[in-house]
């Protein structure tokens, strides 16, 4: 059996840990897509328009880690529409991004420069989560700026509006996670991919017909 293909959207530079653990298991082939040619992706493209670069229904899964918030609000629907276009009818997308509600609480309680967590890029503050990683932007990577934000409800609704048949949204500290299923996706089979990952408990629940909010 040929390997299933996962499109790593906004992949950044190569690195095994940049791909979610569910896709680091045997049987998956990663294709890296990024707007920045300096990170040497397999495909150089803007995620809002991948036509001519990524064929219809050509991927089994899509992984988007902390890049959808870099889009202008009016481009979010374009990107999600592209994701449904490139996914097979039984495919799915796994998306994570900042939880703007949690960030807002941190700002109110501790201020804009309060540290939220340690990342490979260094300490991440509320300011970084709202407007983008300051050190990266200062280094000349202007595309790292954040241009929109999501709460659980708005992320789930945006994915449903784009054509995903079912969306399960969950929260971890300062982050949202969305499992977005295409119309013919086998939910049980997809849930099984996450059983040995930190997110395993987040998605293994019966859907409620709308985004499954915590």
N, C-alpha and C positions, 0 to 999 in steps of 0.2 A: 504494500500500500504506500502511495506517495505521501510525503509529509504535508500536513496542513500548513497553509500560509497565513502569517499574521503580519499586517501592515503596522509598523511602529511609526505613528504620525508625530512629527516634531521630535524626532529621535534624539537629536543632539549628537555628540561624538560617540564613537563605538564604545561599548562596555556592557558586559554581561548583566550587570545589576540595573541597567537602564531598561531592560525588558522585564515585565512582570514575571514572577516565579512560575505562574501557570503556563507560560509559554517557553520556559526554559527546560521543560520536560521533553523527553524523546517524542518525536513525531511532529515537531513544529519547525517551520522554516521562517526566519525573520527577514522582512524587507524593510529597510530603514528609509524614511522619507523626511526631508527637512528643507526649509526654505534657504538655509545657510550652506552654500557649497563648501565652506571651509571645514565642515565636520565630515565631509566625504560620505554623504548618504548614498544609498543605492539609487534613489530618485530625488532630484532637486525639484521641489514644487511647493507652491502655496497650497495649503490644505483646503482653501475655499474653492479652488478650481484645479482639479487633478486630471481633467480631460486631456487626452493626448499623452498622458504619462502613466495613468493607471486605468486598466480596462474595467468595464462593467462586470460585476459579480465575480471578480477575480481573487477575492480573499475570503478565507474562512473566519477570520477574526481581525479586529482592529484594536490597537492599544494606544490610548491618548493620555499621557501623563503630564499634567500641568502645562498645557499649551492652549486649551480653548479660551482661557482667560486673557490671552494675548490678542485676541481678535476684537475689533470694534463690535459693538452690540448688533449692528445691522448685518454683520458678516457671519454671525453664529449659525443662522439658519442655512446659509450657503454651505458652510463646512459640514454640518450634520447631514444635509442633503447629499453631499458628495460621499459621506461615509456610507449612507444607505445604498448609494449607487454602486460602490466598489465591493460591497459585501455580497456574498452568496445569500440566497433566500433562506438558508438554514444557518447563517452566520450570526455573529454578535460583536458588539463593541464593549470594551471595558474602558471607562473614563474616570479619571480623578482630577480634581481641581480644588482650589481653596474654597472653604465654606465661609462665605462672606458674613453670615450671621455670627459665627464663632469669632471671626476677626473683629467684628464690631463690638462684641462683648469685651474682648481683650483691650481694645482701644478705650472703651468707657471705664474699665476697671483699672488699667495700668498704663495707658498712654500709647502713643503712636510708635514709640521706640522700644516698647516692651518685647523681650525675646520670647518667641513662641516655641522654637525647637532648633536643634542642631541638624544641619543638612550637610551633604558632601561639599556644598559650596560655602559652608560656614554657618554662622548663626543667622536665623531668619526671624525678622521682626514683623510686627503688625504692619508697619509701613511697607516692607518688602512684599507682603501678601496682598496689600491693597494696590500698589502701583508698580510692582515688579522688583526683582532683586537689584538693589541699589548698586552694589559693587559691579555687577555685570553690565548694567547700563552705563555706569561711569567709565567702564573699560571700552566703550564704543559699540556695545551690542544693543542698539536702540530697539531692536525687535523684541527684546526681553521685557519691555514695558507691558504692564497690564492695562487693558483698555475696557474691560467689562468684568462682571462678577456674577456669582450664582448662589442662590440658596437651594435647598433640596427640591422645593416645589418648582422653581423656575428651570432648573436643569432637567428634571423629569419631564416637564411639559414641553420643553424645547425638543427633546429627543422624540417624544411621541408625535409632535407636530411634523417632524422630519420624516416620519414613516416607519419608525421602529414600532413593532407590534406590542411590546411589553417592556417596561423600564422599571428596574428595581434600584432605588436610591437609598444609600445608607451613609452614616456619618462616622468618622473617626476624628480624633482631636485635630481641629483646624482644617479638615479635608472632607470633601464629598467623594463618594464612590458611586458610579452608576453602571449597572449591567444592563445593556440595551440589546434586546433580542429581536432578530428579524422574524418575519411571519412564520417560517417553517422551522425555526430553531427548536431543538430538543432541549428543553430547560433542564431536565434531569441530567443529561449527558454533560451539559455545560457546567452545571453546579458541581459535578464531580471533579472538574478540572481544578477547583479551588479548595478542595478538602484539605490539602496539605499546605495551604498558604495562610498568611495572617488574615486574609479577607474571607476565609472559608465560611465563617459563621455569618457573614453579612448578607449573603444572597440566598441562602438555602431556606427560603420561606415561601409559602404559597402567595402568589401575587394577588392583589386586591382589585385589579382591573385598571388602576391608575398607578402612578409612582408609589412604590411601597416605602412610605416615610417612617423613620424611626419614632 
